[in-house]
Amino acid sequence: MSMHMKIESMLNYHTFEVPTAIKHGIGAISHLGEEVRALGSKKILLVTDPGIYNAGITRPVEQSLEKAGIDVVLFNEVEPNPPTRLIAKGSSVYAEHRCDGLVAVGGGSSMDTAKAIGVEVTHEGTVLDYEAAEGKKPLKRRIPPLATVPTTAGTGSEVTQWAVITDEQRKYKFNTGGPLIAAHVTIIDPQLHTSMPPHVTAMTGIDAIAHAIECYTMKYAQPVTDAVALLAIEYAATYIRRAFADGDDLEARYGMAQAAMLAGLSYGSESAGAAHAMSQSLGGIVPVAHGQCVAAMMGPVMEFNWKGAPERFARIAQAFGLNTTAMTTNEAAKAAVRYMYELVEELEIPSLEDQGVDKTQISRWAEEALKDPQTIGNPRDLTLADYEWIYKRCFNLVPSTL
């Protein structure tokens, strides 16, 4: 896309849709059954991962559905970075049992899996045919009634219009989506979040902050996405340390759940920026946990990006709670970057190296990131050398510019 085209698409025609009804509250999960019944479903496929299921976290979900007289078919085989073969398996279980709706319980992987199953059972072919890429087909039909029940405060997939799926043949993570893939209803109950261990709280929480920062500073930003992004950053900065330190702090869990949901809405119908381009392309090749990967990259990405939108980064510093009144715009922007580095350290996020990423392959990772469509929305122009520099900062191979 040429620079001229990029600006044209950026300024011409904005859209913001929220196809998902958002319901929340402490104990809100008890209402799930009646919400699903109101959507017209009588037999649902419950999509979750074995860890959540074996820990008993889905029990209140099943109880609410059973109480409303809804039959439940269990599909508890979700894995991180869900691959196309998992989607195919889920679709066949859905069809075999003649389900007429979906309930996803868990993190982004469970919700993305359910969305992609929804695509396959309403469209010809496989989810791969509907990759958000030039020359591929757009979605034509609304997915079956889907209720999302997040148990982490991270991806915001409960309200986003995207599913991120891994194509194992290409070693590539792709997006599929648009308003037709969004959940019909989400139930956000902070009581389901208290089971998150500290490291999951940390990585999913910083992932939510990353969504908000990337969407607030991206070239597709608009007033509605700005509003939810800034509030997401404020909530997360207020509550993330408390949720990390005390897993049973329901106020902090509630605040983080709202932060993740608001950050999910900040995507609008567009994409993010360099951190998500890097983590998505890397995650297709190396089995890294998405949130942890994004968290380790955010400091270096912000260090590179702040010059592209100094006023916006200065506003992020305010949302973080920093007193910027005596600072210039550039000083405040840099203060926001330093805050992110400190937060990642405080919440004990492992470095990319500790996550098993091999620093000798930086040029390969950089090439993959440059191909990712989310590169286009980044506030600062990106070349292959720029991505290599950001990766080198992740491994402390080049000095800080702050």
C-alpha positions as CSV (number, residue, x, y, z in Angstrom):
1,M,0.0,0.0,0.0
2,S,1.5,3.4,-1.0
3,M,1.8,6.2,1.5
4,H,-0.9,8.1,-0.4
5,M,-3.2,5.1,-0.3
6,K,-2.5,4.6,3.4
7,I,-3.5,8.2,4.2
8,E,-6.6,8.0,2.0
9,S,-7.8,4.8,3.7
10,M,-7.0,6.4,7.1
11,L,-8.9,9.7,6.7
12,N,-11.8,8.9,4.3
13,Y,-14.3,6.6,6.0
14,H,-14.4,5.4,9.5
15,T,-16.7,2.8,11.0
16,F,-17.3,1.6,14.6
17,E,-19.7,-1.2,15.3
18,V,-20.4,-3.1,18.5
19,P,-22.4,-6.2,17.6
20,T,-21.9,-7.7,21.1
21,A,-24.2,-7.0,24.1
22,I,-21.9,-6.5,27.1
23,K,-23.3,-7.8,30.5
24,H,-21.2,-7.8,33.6
25,G,-21.2,-8.0,37.4
26,I,-20.0,-10.0,40.3
27,G,-21.9,-13.3,40.0
28,A,-23.1,-12.4,36.5
29,I,-22.5,-15.9,35.2
30,S,-25.8,-17.1,36.8
31,H,-27.6,-15.1,34.0
32,L,-25.8,-17.0,31.2
33,G,-28.4,-19.7,30.7
34,E,-31.3,-17.2,30.2
35,E,-29.1,-15.0,27.9
36,V,-28.3,-18.1,25.7
37,R,-31.9,-19.2,25.6
38,A,-33.0,-15.6,24.6
39,L,-30.6,-16.0,21.6
40,G,-32.7,-19.0,20.6
41,S,-30.2,-21.8,21.3
42,K,-31.3,-25.1,22.7
43,K,-28.1,-27.1,22.3
44,I,-24.7,-25.4,22.6
45,L,-21.1,-26.4,22.0
46,L,-19.1,-25.5,25.1
47,V,-15.7,-24.5,23.9
48,T,-12.9,-24.4,26.5
49,D,-9.4,-25.7,27.3
50,P,-8.6,-28.8,29.3
51,G,-6.9,-26.7,32.1
52,I,-9.9,-24.6,32.8
53,Y,-12.2,-27.5,32.5
54,N,-10.2,-29.7,34.9
55,A,-9.9,-26.9,37.4
56,G,-13.7,-26.8,37.6
57,I,-13.9,-23.2,36.3
58,T,-16.6,-24.1,33.8
59,R,-18.9,-25.6,36.5
60,P,-20.9,-22.4,37.2
61,V,-21.3,-22.0,33.4
62,E,-22.7,-25.5,33.0
63,Q,-25.0,-25.1,36.0
64,S,-26.5,-21.9,34.6
65,L,-27.0,-23.5,31.2
66,E,-28.5,-26.7,32.6
67,K,-30.9,-24.6,34.8
68,A,-32.2,-22.9,31.7
69,G,-32.8,-26.3,30.0
70,I,-30.0,-26.0,27.5
71,D,-28.2,-29.1,26.4
72,V,-24.4,-28.9,26.6
73,V,-22.0,-30.7,24.2
74,L,-18.4,-30.4,25.6
75,F,-15.4,-29.5,23.4
76,N,-12.6,-29.0,25.9
77,E,-9.6,-29.4,23.5
78,V,-8.6,-25.8,22.9
79,E,-4.8,-25.3,22.8
80,P,-2.8,-22.0,22.8
81,N,-2.4,-20.3,19.4
82,P,-5.4,-22.4,18.1
83,P,-4.5,-24.2,14.8
84,T,-6.8,-24.9,11.8
85,R,-7.0,-28.6,12.6
86,L,-8.5,-27.8,16.0
87,I,-11.2,-25.6,14.3
88,A,-12.0,-28.5,11.9
89,K,-12.4,-30.9,14.8
90,G,-14.7,-28.5,16.7
91,S,-16.8,-27.9,13.6
92,S,-17.3,-31.6,13.1
93,V,-18.4,-32.1,16.7
94,Y,-20.8,-29.1,16.3
95,A,-22.3,-30.6,13.2
96,E,-22.4,-34.2,14.5
97,H,-24.4,-33.2,17.6
98,R,-26.5,-30.7,15.7
99,C,-25.7,-27.8,17.9
100,D,-27.4,-24.4,17.4
101,G,-25.1,-22.2,19.4
102,L,-21.7,-21.7,21.0
103,V,-20.4,-20.7,24.5
104,A,-16.7,-20.0,24.8
105,V,-15.1,-20.1,28.3
106,G,-11.5,-19.1,28.9
107,G,-8.9,-16.8,27.4
108,G,-8.4,-15.5,23.8
109,S,-7.7,-19.0,22.5
110,S,-11.1,-20.4,23.6
111,M,-13.0,-17.4,22.2
112,D,-11.1,-17.3,18.9
113,T,-11.6,-21.1,18.5
114,A,-15.4,-20.7,19.0
115,K,-15.6,-17.8,16.6
116,A,-13.7,-19.8,13.9
117,I,-15.9,-22.8,14.5
118,G,-18.8,-20.4,14.0
119,V,-17.3,-19.4,10.6
120,E,-16.9,-23.0,9.4
121,V,-20.4,-24.2,10.3
122,T,-22.0,-21.3,8.5
123,H,-19.7,-21.1,5.4
124,E,-18.4,-23.4,2.7
125,G,-14.8,-24.5,2.9
126,T,-12.6,-23.9,5.9
127,V,-11.7,-20.9,8.1
128,L,-8.5,-20.6,6.0
129,D,-10.7,-19.5,3.0
130,Y,-11.8,-16.5,5.0
131,E,-8.4,-15.1,6.0
132,A,-8.4,-11.3,6.2
133,A,-6.2,-10.9,3.2
134,E,-6.4,-9.7,-0.4
135,G,-7.9,-12.2,-2.8
136,K,-9.7,-14.2,0.0
137,K,-13.4,-14.3,0.6
138,P,-15.2,-12.0,3.0
139,L,-17.6,-13.5,5.5
140,K,-21.1,-13.7,4.2
141,R,-23.2,-14.9,7.1
142,R,-23.5,-14.2,10.8
143,I,-22.0,-17.0,13.0
144,P,-24.4,-19.0,15.2
145,P,-25.4,-17.4,18.5
146,L,-22.1,-17.1,20.5
147,A,-21.8,-16.2,24.2
148,T,-18.2,-15.4,25.4
149,V,-17.2,-15.9,29.0
150,P,-13.7,-14.6,29.6
151,T,-11.7,-16.0,32.5
152,T,-8.7,-13.8,31.9
153,A,-8.4,-10.0,31.5
154,G,-6.3,-9.8,28.4
155,T,-7.2,-10.3,24.7
156,G,-10.6,-8.6,24.8
157,S,-11.6,-11.3,22.3
158,E,-15.0,-11.4,24.0
159,V,-15.9,-8.2,22.2
160,T,-13.5,-8.0,19.2
161,Q,-14.4,-8.7,15.6
162,W,-11.4,-10.9,15.0
163,A,-10.2,-14.5,15.6
164,V,-6.5,-15.2,15.4
165,I,-5.8,-18.7,14.0
166,T,-2.6,-20.6,13.3
167,D,-1.9,-22.2,9.9
168,E,0.6,-24.8,10.8
169,Q,1.5,-25.5,7.2
170,R,2.7,-21.9,6.6
171,K,3.8,-21.4,10.3
172,Y,1.7,-18.3,10.2
173,K,-1.0,-16.8,12.4
174,F,-3.8,-15.2,10.4
175,N,-6.9,-13.1,11.3
176,T,-10.4,-13.7,10.1
177,G,-13.3,-11.5,11.1
178,G,-15.5,-8.4,10.7
179,P,-18.8,-7.7,12.5
180,L,-20.3,-11.1,11.4
181,I,-17.8,-13.0,13.7
182,A,-18.3,-11.0,16.9
183,A,-20.0,-12.7,19.9
184,H,-23.7,-12.0,20.3
185,V,-23.3,-11.5,24.1
186,T,-20.5,-11.5,26.6
187,I,-20.8,-12.2,30.3
188,I,-18.0,-10.7,32.3
189,D,-17.9,-12.0,35.9
190,P,-14.7,-11.1,37.9
191,Q,-15.3,-14.1,40.2
192,L,-14.2,-16.3,37.3
193,H,-10.9,-14.4,37.1
194,T,-9.7,-15.1,40.6
195,S,-8.3,-18.5,39.5
196,M,-5.7,-16.7,37.3
197,P,-2.2,-17.2,38.7
198,P,0.0,-14.0,39.0
199,H,2.1,-14.7,35.8
200,V,-1.1,-15.1,33.8
201,T,-2.6,-11.9,35.4
202,A,0.6,-10.0,34.4
203,M,0.9,-11.1,30.8
204,T,-2.8,-10.9,30.0
205,G,-3.1,-7.5,31.7
206,I,-0.2,-6.0,29.8
207,D,-1.6,-7.5,26.6
208,A,-4.8,-5.5,27.3
209,I,-2.7,-2.3,27.9
210,A,-0.8,-3.1,24.6
211,H,-4.1,-3.2,22.7
212,A,-5.2,0.1,24.1
213,I,-1.8,1.8,23.5
214,E,-1.5,0.4,19.9
215,C,-5.1,1.3,19.1
216,Y,-4.8,4.8,20.6
217,T,-1.7,5.6,18.6
218,M,-2.5,3.7,15.4
219,K,-3.2,5.6,12.1
220,Y,-6.8,4.3,12.1
221,A,-7.6,5.9,15.6
222,Q,-11.0,7.7,15.9
223,P,-12.8,9.4,18.7
224,V,-14.8,6.3,19.9
225,T,-11.7,4.1,19.9
226,D,-9.7,6.9,21.6
227,A,-12.2,7.1,24.4
228,V,-12.3,3.4,25.3
229,A,-8.5,3.0,24.8
230,L,-7.7,5.8,27.3
231,L,-10.0,4.5,29.9
232,A,-8.7,1.0,29.5
233,I,-5.2,2.3,30.1
234,E,-6.4,4.2,33.2
235,Y,-8.2,1.2,34.7
236,A,-5.2,-1.1,34.0
237,A,-2.7,1.3,35.5
238,T,-4.9,1.6,38.6
239,Y,-5.6,-2.1,39.1
240,I,-3.0,-4.4,37.5
241,R,-0.5,-4.4,40.4
242,R,-3.2,-5.2,42.9
243,A,-4.6,-8.0,40.7
244,F,-1.1,-9.4,40.3
245,A,-0.3,-9.2,44.1
246,D,-3.7,-10.4,45.4
247,G,-5.6,-12.8,43.1
248,D,-8.8,-12.6,45.3
249,D,-9.0,-8.8,45.1
250,L,-12.4,-8.6,43.4
251,E,-12.3,-4.9,42.9
252,A,-9.0,-5.2,41.1
253,R,-10.2,-8.2,39.1
254,Y,-13.4,-6.2,38.0
255,G,-11.3,-3.2,37.0
256,M,-8.9,-5.4,34.9
257,A,-11.9,-7.2,33.3
258,Q,-13.3,-3.8,32.3
259,A,-9.9,-2.7,31.0
260,A,-9.5,-5.7,28.8
261,M,-13.0,-5.4,27.4
262,L,-12.6,-1.6,26.7
263,A,-9.2,-2.3,25.1
264,G,-10.9,-5.0,22.9
265,L,-13.4,-2.4,21.8
266,S,-10.6,0.0,21.0
267,Y,-9.7,-2.3,18.0
268,G,-12.9,-1.1,16.4
269,S,-12.9,-2.6,13.0
270,E,-9.2,-2.0,12.4
271,S,-5.9,-3.4,13.4
272,A,-3.1,-2.5,15.9
273,G,0.6,-1.8,15.3
274,A,4.2,-3.1,15.5
275,A,3.9,-5.1,18.8
276,H,1.0,-7.2,17.5
277,A,2.6,-7.5,14.0
278,M,5.7,-8.9,15.8
279,S,4.0,-11.1,18.3
280,Q,1.6,-12.6,15.8
281,S,4.2,-13.3,13.2
282,L,6.6,-14.7,15.8
283,G,3.8,-16.8,17.5
284,G,3.2,-18.6,14.2
285,I,6.7,-19.9,14.2
286,V,7.7,-20.2,17.9
287,P,5.3,-21.5,20.6
288,V,5.3,-18.4,22.7
289,A,2.3,-17.3,24.9
290,H,0.8,-14.3,23.1
291,G,0.4,-12.0,26.1
292,Q,3.8,-12.7,27.5
293,C,5.4,-12.1,24.1
294,V,3.6,-8.8,23.6
295,A,4.5,-7.7,27.1
296,A,8.2,-8.3,26.5
297,M,8.0,-6.3,23.3
298,M,6.0,-3.3,24.4
299,G,8.8,-1.2,25.9
300,P,11.0,-1.4,22.8
301,V,8.1,-0.9,20.4
302,M,7.0,2.3,22.4
303,E,10.6,3.5,22.5
304,F,10.6,3.3,18.7
305,N,7.1,4.6,18.1
306,W,6.8,7.7,20.4
307,K,8.3,10.1,17.8
308,G,5.5,9.2,15.4
309,A,2.8,10.5,17.8
310,P,4.4,12.5,20.7
311,E,1.2,14.1,21.8
312,R,-0.6,10.8,22.0
313,F,2.2,9.2,24.0
314,A,2.2,12.2,26.3
315,R,-1.5,11.6,26.9
316,I,-0.8,7.9,27.6
317,A,1.6,9.1,30.3
318,Q,-1.3,11.0,31.9
319,A,-3.5,7.9,31.7
320,F,-0.8,5.9,33.5
321,G,-1.2,8.4,36.3
322,L,2.1,10.3,35.7
323,N,2.3,14.0,36.6
324,T,3.2,15.6,33.3
325,T,2.4,19.2,34.0
326,A,6.0,20.3,34.3
327,M,7.1,18.2,31.3
328,T,7.4,19.1,27.6
329,T,5.3,16.9,25.2
330,N,8.5,14.9,24.3
331,E,9.5,14.4,27.9
332,A,6.0,13.2,28.8
333,A,6.0,10.8,25.8
334,K,9.4,9.3,26.9
335,A,8.0,9.1,30.5
336,A,5.3,6.8,29.2
337,V,7.9,4.6,27.6
338,R,9.9,4.3,30.8
339,Y,6.7,3.5,32.7
340,M,6.1,0.5,30.4
341,Y,9.6,-0.8,30.9
342,E,9.2,-0.5,34.7
343,L,5.8,-2.2,34.7
344,V,7.1,-5.2,32.8
345,E,9.9,-5.5,35.3
346,E,7.6,-5.1,38.3
347,L,5.2,-7.8,37.1
348,E,8.1,-10.2,36.5
349,I,7.5,-10.7,32.7
350,P,10.3,-13.0,31.3
351,S,12.4,-11.6,28.5
352,L,12.0,-12.9,25.0
353,E,15.2,-14.9,25.6
354,D,13.8,-16.5,28.7
355,Q,10.6,-17.3,26.7
356,G,12.8,-19.4,24.4
357,V,13.1,-17.0,21.4
358,D,16.5,-17.4,19.6
359,K,18.2,-14.0,19.2
360,T,20.3,-15.3,16.3
361,Q,17.2,-15.4,14.1
362,I,16.3,-11.7,14.4
363,S,16.5,-11.0,10.7
364,R,14.0,-13.8,10.0
365,W,11.6,-12.5,12.7
366,A,11.9,-9.0,11.3
367,E,11.0,-10.1,7.8
368,E,7.9,-11.9,9.0
369,A,6.8,-8.9,11.1
370,L,7.1,-6.6,8.1
371,K,4.7,-8.8,6.1
372,D,2.1,-8.7,8.8
373,P,-0.9,-6.4,7.8
374,Q,-0.8,-4.7,11.2
375,T,2.4,-3.0,10.2
376,I,0.3,-0.5,8.2
377,G,-1.4,1.0,11.2
378,N,1.8,1.7,13.1
379,P,2.2,5.4,14.1
380,R,5.9,5.4,12.8
381,D,6.9,4.1,9.4
382,L,8.6,0.7,9.6
383,T,11.4,-0.8,7.5
384,L,13.1,-4.2,7.8
385,A,16.0,-2.4,9.6
386,D,13.5,-0.8,12.0
387,Y,12.0,-4.1,13.0
388,E,15.5,-5.5,13.5
389,W,16.3,-2.6,15.8
390,I,13.2,-3.2,17.9
391,Y,14.1,-6.9,18.2
392,K,17.7,-6.0,19.1
393,R,16.3,-3.7,21.9
394,C,14.2,-6.7,23.1
395,F,17.5,-8.6,23.6
396,N,19.5,-5.6,24.8
397,L,21.8,-5.8,21.8
398,V,21.5,-2.0,21.1
399,P,21.6,0.8,23.7
400,S,18.4,2.7,24.8
401,T,17.6,5.9,23.0
402,L,15.6,7.4,25.9
